[in-house]
Amino acid sequence: MSKFIDEFIETWKKVITTPGDFYKEMPTSGGYEEPLKFAAINYLIAGIGAALISFGSLFGAVIAAPILGIVGIFIGGLILHICFKIVGGSGSYEGTVRTVSYASAISAVSWIPIVGWILGLYAIYLSIVGGTFVHNLTMGKSAIAVFIPIIILIILGVLLFAMVAALIASIGLGGLCNL
């Protein structure tokens, strides 16, 4: 068990401190087991941390965080893979999933108030760096690919907010006309 923990810590440190070197050396194939174990531990730590600071259900967090995190890796990996392909990437879906799995290293500290939000930006950077190596892209093209889904989510959020605001305004104004 100690060897496994030591390997996890070493991998975590390398992803965080030298992502270019890490992703350059990362195999883009060979199965999902190692990157998903790495991600599951990060999500487990995040779940425990979140449960402790929010006084939530530790049991629920320990089970839900890794499961939802792994599902998110496959879905997010698919979305990112499509975006990498749109900008001319040549890597595989497995390589993209591996990139997203290792970028989950940020999750292990994401539960820390304020720090977690700031480090969330670093997770975006990790995905950009990973995309350059896995998909043989320039840093600019990789950044575009990573920001495509973020921009789409922001636009959808603004549209949803505008629709809800318009609905509330129309209901409010309609109620006033009946007076």
SERO-4910 file (N, C-alpha, C, O; in steps of 0.05 Angstrom, whole numbers):
BEGIN
 pado doro    nc1    nc2    nc3   cac1   cac2   cac3    cc1    cc2    cc3    oc1    oc2    oc3
  Met    A     17    -24      0      0      0      0     17     25      0     11     45    -13
  Ser    A     39     24     15     57     47     17     69     54    -11     72     78    -18
  Lys    A     75     34    -27     86     38    -53     65     52    -71     72     70    -86
  Phe    A     41     43    -69     19     55    -84     16     85    -77     13    102    -95
  Ile    A     16     91    -51     13    119    -42     37    135    -51     34    158    -60
  Asp    A     61    124    -49     85    139    -58     83    145    -88     90    166    -97
  Glu    A     74    125   -104     71    129   -133     50    150   -139     54    167   -157
  Phe    A     28    150   -124      7    170   -128     19    198   -122     15    216   -138
  Ile    A     32    201   -100     43    227    -92     64    237   -113     63    260   -121
  Glu    A     81    219   -122    101    226   -143     87    235   -169     95    255   -181
  Thr    A     67    220   -177     52    227   -201     38    254   -198     39    271   -215
  Trp    A     26    258   -175     11    282   -169     30    306   -170     24    326   -183
  Lys    A     53    304   -157     73    326   -157     83    332   -185     86    355   -192
  Lys    A     87    311   -201     97    316   -228     76    329   -246     82    348   -261
  Val    A     51    320   -244     29    333   -259     27    362   -252     25    379   -269
  Ile    A     28    368   -226     25    396   -216     49    413   -222     45    436   -231
  Thr    A     73    403   -218     96    421   -220    109    421   -248    120    442   -256
  Thr    A    108    399   -263    120    399   -289    101    385   -309    108    364   -320
  Pro    A     78    398   -314     58    385   -332     68    379   -360     61    359   -372
  Gly    A     85    397   -371     96    392   -398    112    367   -399    108    350   -417
  Asp    A    130    363   -380    146    339   -379    128    314   -374    132    293   -386
  Phe    A    109    318   -356     91    295   -350     76    286   -375     77    262   -382
  Tyr    A     63    305   -388     46    297   -411     63    288   -435     55    272   -451
  Lys    A     88    299   -437    105    290   -458    113    260   -455    115    246   -475
  Glu    A    116    252   -430    124    224   -424    100    206   -420    103    181   -421
  Met    A     76    217   -417     52    201   -412     45    184   -436     42    195   -458
  Pro    A     41    158   -433     32    141   -455      3    149   -462    -13    155   -445
  Thr    A     -2    150   -488    -29    157   -497    -47    132   -501    -70    134   -509
  Ser    A    -36    109   -495    -52     84   -496    -42     66   -474    -22     72   -460
  Gly    A    -55     43   -472    -47     24   -451    -69     19   -431    -64      6   -411
  Gly    A    -92     29   -437   -115     25   -419   -121     48   -401   -105     67   -398
  Tyr    A   -143     46   -388   -154     68   -371   -148     64   -342   -152     82   -326
  Glu    A   -139     40   -334   -137     33   -306   -120     52   -289   -130     63   -269
  Glu    A    -95     57   -297    -77     74   -281    -87    103   -279    -89    114   -257
  Pro    A    -94    116   -302   -104    143   -300   -130    146   -284   -134    165   -270
  Leu    A   -148    126   -286   -173    127   -272   -169    122   -242   -183    134   -226
  Lys    A   -150    105   -235   -144    101   -206   -133    127   -195   -141    136   -173
  Phe    A   -116    140   -210   -105    166   -201   -127    186   -197   -129    200   -177
  Ala    A   -145    188   -217   -168    207   -215   -186    200   -192   -195    218   -177
  Ala    A   -192    175   -189   -211    167   -167   -200    175   -140   -215    183   -122
  Ile    A   -174    173   -136   -162    181   -110   -165    211   -107   -172    220    -85
  Asn    A   -160    226   -128   -163    255   -126   -192    263   -119   -196    280   -103
  Tyr    A   -211    249   -132   -239    255   -126   -247    246    -98   -264    259    -85
  Leu    A   -236    224    -89   -241    215    -62   -231    235    -42   -245    242    -23
  Ile    A   -207    246    -46   -196    266    -28   -214    291    -29   -220    303     -8
  Ala    A   -222    299    -53   -240    322    -56   -266    318    -42   -276    336    -28
  Gly    A   -278    294    -44   -303    288    -31   -300    289      0   -318    300     13
  Ile    A   -279    277     10   -274    277     39   -270    306     49   -282    314     69
  Gly    A   -254    321     34   -249    349     42   -275    366     41   -280    381     60
  Ala    A   -291    363     20   -316    378     18   -335    370     41   -348    387     52
  Ala    A   -336    344     47   -354    335     68   -345    346     95   -362    354    112
  Leu    A   -320    347    100   -310    357    125   -315    387    129   -322    396    151
  Ile    A   -311    403    108   -315    432    112   -344    440    111   -351    461    120
  Ser    A   -361    423     99   -389    430     97   -406    414    117   -430    418    118
  Phe    A   -393    398    133   -407    381    153   -428    364    139   -449    358    150
  Gly    A   -422    355    114   -440    338     99   -435    309    105   -420    302    123
  Ser    A   -448    293     89   -446    264     93   -419    254     82   -415    254     58
  Leu    A   -402    245    100   -376    235     92   -380    210     75   -366    206     55
  Phe    A   -398    193     83   -404    168     68   -412    174     40   -402    162     21
  Gly    A   -431    193     37   -441    200     10   -419    212     -7   -416    206    -31
  Ala    A   -402    229      5   -381    242    -10   -360    222    -18   -349    223    -40
  Val    A   -354    203     -1   -334    183     -7   -343    165    -31   -326    157    -47
  Ile    A   -368    160    -32   -379    143    -54   -385    160    -79   -377    153   -101
  Ala    A   -399    182    -75   -408    198    -98   -386    212   -113   -385    212   -137
  Ala    A   -367    224    -99   -346    240   -112   -330    224   -132   -327    232   -155
  Pro    A   -319    201   -125   -304    185   -144   -321    175   -168   -312    176   -191
  Ile    A   -346    166   -162   -363    156   -183   -370    178   -203   -367    175   -227
  Leu    A   -380    200   -192   -388    222   -210   -363    234   -224   -365    243   -247
  Gly    A   -341    235   -210   -316    244   -223   -308    227   -247   -300    238   -268
  Ile    A   -308    201   -244   -301    183   -265   -320    185   -289   -312    186   -312
  Val    A   -346    186   -283   -366    190   -304   -360    217   -319   -361    218   -343
  Gly    A   -354    237   -303   -348    263   -315   -323    263   -332   -321    277   -352
  Ile    A   -304    246   -325   -279    244   -341   -286    233   -369   -276    243   -389
  Phe    A   -303    213   -370   -310    201   -396   -327    220   -413   -323    222   -437
  Ile    A   -345    234   -400   -362    253   -415   -346    278   -423   -346    286   -446
  Gly    A   -331    289   -403   -314    312   -409   -293    305   -429   -286    321   -447
  Gly    A   -282    281   -427   -262    271   -446   -273    270   -475   -259    277   -494
  Leu    A   -297    261   -477   -310    259   -504   -314    287   -515   -308    292   -539
  Ile    A   -324    305   -499   -328    333   -508   -302    346   -516   -300    358   -537
  Leu    A   -282    343   -499   -255    354   -506   -243    341   -530   -231    354   -547
  His    A   -247    315   -533   -236    301   -556   -247    312   -582   -233    316   -601
  Ile    A   -273    316   -582   -287    328   -605   -275    356   -611   -269    363   -634
  Cys    A   -272    372   -590   -260    399   -593   -232    398   -603   -224    414   -620
  Phe    A   -216    379   -593   -188    376   -603   -188    369   -633   -172    379   -648
  Lys    A   -207    351   -640   -209    344   -669   -217    367   -686   -207    370   -708
  Ile    A   -235    384   -676   -244    407   -691   -221    426   -698   -221    437   -720
  Val    A   -202    429   -679   -179    447   -685   -156    432   -698   -134    444   -700
  Gly    A   -160    407   -706   -139    393   -721   -123    373   -705   -102    364   -714
  Gly    A   -132    366   -681   -117    347   -664   -116    319   -677   -134    311   -691
  Ser    A    -95    305   -671    -91    278   -682    -91    256   -662    -87    232   -669
  Gly    A    -96    262   -637    -94    242   -615   -119    225   -614   -139    229   -628
  Ser    A   -118    205   -596   -140    186   -592   -158    195   -569   -150    212   -552
  Tyr    A   -182    183   -568   -200    188   -545   -187    179   -519   -189    192   -499
  Glu    A   -174    156   -520   -161    146   -496   -140    166   -486   -138    171   -462
  Gly    A   -125    177   -504   -105    197   -496   -118    222   -483   -107    233   -464
  Thr    A   -141    230   -494   -155    252   -482   -165    245   -454   -163    262   -436
  Val    A   -176    222   -451   -186    213   -425   -163    212   -405   -166    220   -382
  Arg    A   -140    203   -414   -116    202   -397   -109    231   -388   -102    236   -365
  Thr    A   -109    250   -407   -103    277   -401   -122    288   -380   -113    301   -360
  Val    A   -148    284   -384   -168    294   -365   -165    280   -338   -168    293   -317
  Ser    A   -159    254   -338   -155    240   -313   -132    252   -296   -135    255   -272
  Tyr    A   -110    258   -309    -87    268   -294    -92    298   -287    -81    307   -267
  Ala    A   -107    312   -303   -113    340   -296   -131    341   -271   -133    362   -258
  Ser    A   -143    318   -264   -159    317   -240   -142    320   -214   -153    321   -192
  Ala    A   -117    321   -217    -99    325   -194   -108    350   -178   -105    350   -154
  Ile    A   -118    369   -192   -128    394   -179   -151    388   -160   -154    402   -140
  Ser    A   -167    367   -166   -190    361   -149   -182    355   -121   -197    360   -102
  Ala    A   -158    344   -117   -149    337    -90   -148    361    -71   -149    358    -47
  Val    A   -145    385    -83   -144    409    -67   -167    428    -73   -168    451    -62
  Ser    A   -185    420    -90   -207    438    -99   -227    444    -77   -241    464    -79
  Trp    A   -228    428    -57   -247    432    -35   -238    454    -16   -254    463      1
  Ile    A   -213    463    -18   -203    484      0   -215    511     -8   -212    519    -31
  Pro    A   -229    524     10   -242    550      3   -223    569    -11   -200    572     -2
  Ile    A   -232    583    -30   -218    603    -46   -195    591    -63   -194    595    -87
  Val    A   -177    577    -50   -155    564    -64   -165    546    -86   -154    545   -108
  Gly    A   -187    531    -80   -198    512   -100   -207    526   -125   -202    515   -147
  Trp    A   -219    549   -123   -228    564   -147   -205    573   -163   -205    571   -188
  Ile    A   -184    583   -150   -161    593   -164   -147    570   -178   -139    573   -201
  Leu    A   -144    548   -164   -131    525   -176   -147    512   -199   -136    498   -216
  Gly    A   -173    517   -199   -190    508   -221   -180    519   -247   -182    506   -268
  Leu    A   -170    543   -247   -158    555   -271   -133    539   -280   -128    536   -303
  Tyr    A   -118    529   -260    -95    513   -266   -103    486   -279    -88    476   -296
  Ala    A   -126    476   -272   -136    451   -284   -141    456   -314   -136    438   -330
  Ile    A   -150    479   -321   -154    486   -349   -127    486   -363   -124    475   -385
  Tyr    A   -107    498   -350    -80    499   -361    -70    470   -365    -57    464   -386
  Leu    A    -74    453   -346    -65    425   -348    -77    411   -372    -64    396   -387
  Ser    A   -103    417   -377   -116    405   -401   -105    416   -427   -102    401   -446
  Ile    A    -98    441   -427    -86    454   -451    -59    441   -456    -53    433   -479
  Val    A    -42    439   -435    -15    427   -439    -18    398   -448     -4    390   -466
  Gly    A    -36    383   -435    -40    355   -443    -49    353   -472    -39    336   -487
  Gly    A    -66    371   -481    -76    370   -509    -54    376   -529    -54    365   -551
  Thr    A    -34    392   -521    -12    397   -540      3    372   -546     12    367   -569
  Phe    A      7    356   -526     23    331   -530      7    308   -541     16    294   -559
  Val    A    -17    304   -530    -34    282   -539    -44    285   -567    -46    266   -582
  His    A    -50    310   -574    -62    315   -601    -43    329   -620    -52    338   -642
  Asn    A    -18    332   -613      2    345   -630     -8    373   -640     -8    378   -664
  Leu    A    -15    389   -621    -25    416   -627     -7    437   -616      9    432   -598
  Thr    A     -9    461   -627      5    484   -614    -10    490   -588    -33    482   -584
  Met    A      2    505   -571    -10    513   -546    -35    530   -552    -56    527   -539
  Gly    A    -34    547   -572    -57    563   -580    -81    547   -589   -104    551   -580
  Lys    A    -76    527   -606    -98    510   -616   -110    493   -593   -134    489   -592
  Ser    A    -92    483   -576   -101    467   -554   -119    485   -535   -139    475   -525
  Ala    A   -110    510   -531   -126    528   -514   -153    533   -526   -173    534   -512
  Ile    A   -154    537   -552   -180    541   -566   -198    517   -561   -222    520   -554
  Ala    A   -187    493   -564   -203    469   -561   -214    467   -532   -237    459   -528
  Val    A   -197    473   -513   -206    471   -485   -226    493   -478   -244    489   -462
  Phe    A   -224    517   -490   -242    538   -484   -268    537   -499   -288    550   -492
  Ile    A   -270    521   -521   -295    519   -536   -318    510   -517   -338    524   -516
  Pro    A   -316    488   -502   -338    480   -485   -343    500   -462   -366    504   -454
  Ile    A   -322    513   -453   -325    533   -431   -341    557   -442   -360    566   -428
  Ile    A   -335    566   -465   -349    589   -477   -378    581   -483   -396    597   -479
  Ile    A   -382    557   -493   -410    548   -499   -426    547   -473   -449    556   -472
  Leu    A   -414    537   -451   -428    536   -425   -435    564   -415   -456    569   -404
  Ile    A   -416    583   -419   -421    611   -410   -444    623   -426   -462    635   -415
  Ile    A   -444    619   -453   -465    629   -470   -492    617   -462   -512    631   -459
  Leu    A   -493    591   -458   -518    577   -449   -527    588   -422   -551    591   -418
  Gly    A   -509    592   -404   -516    603   -378   -528    631   -380   -547    637   -367
  Val    A   -516    648   -397   -526    675   -400   -554    674   -413   -572    689   -405
  Leu    A   -557    657   -434   -583    654   -447   -604    644   -427   -627    654   -427
  Leu    A   -597    625   -411   -616    614   -391   -624    636   -371   -647    639   -364
  Phe    A   -604    651   -362   -609    673   -343   -628    693   -356   -646    703   -343
  Ala    A   -622    700   -381   -639    720   -395   -667    710   -398   -686    725   -395
  Met    A   -670    684   -405   -697    673   -408   -712    673   -382   -736    680   -381
  Val    A   -699    665   -360   -712    665   -334   -719    694   -326   -741    699   -315
  Ala    A   -701    713   -330   -707    741   -323   -730    751   -339   -747    765   -329
  Ala    A   -731    745   -365   -753    753   -382   -780    741   -373   -800    754   -372
  Leu    A   -779    716   -365   -803    702   -355   -812    715   -329   -836    720   -326
  Ile    A   -794    720   -311   -801    733   -286   -813    761   -291   -832    769   -279
  Ala    A   -800    776   -309   -809    803   -316   -837    802   -328   -854    819   -322
  Ser    A   -842    783   -346   -868    782   -359   -890    773   -339   -913    783   -341
  Ile    A   -883    755   -321   -903    747   -301   -908    771   -282   -931    776   -274
  Gly    A   -887    784   -274   -890    807   -256   -905    830   -268   -923    841   -255
  Leu    A   -900    836   -294   -914    858   -307   -943    850   -313   -961    866   -311
  Gly    A   -948    824   -319   -975    815   -324   -992    817   -299  -1015    824   -300
  Gly    A   -980    811   -276   -994    812   -251  -1002    841   -244  -1023    846   -233
  Leu    A   -984    860   -251   -990    888   -246  -1013    898   -263  -1028    915   -255
  Cys    A  -1015    888   -288  -1036    897   -307  -1063    888   -297  -1083    901   -305
  Asn    A  -1065    868   -281  -1091    858   -271  -1101    873   -248  -1124    869   -239
  Leu    A  -1085    892   -237  -1094    907   -214  -1114    928   -220  -1123    942   -203
***
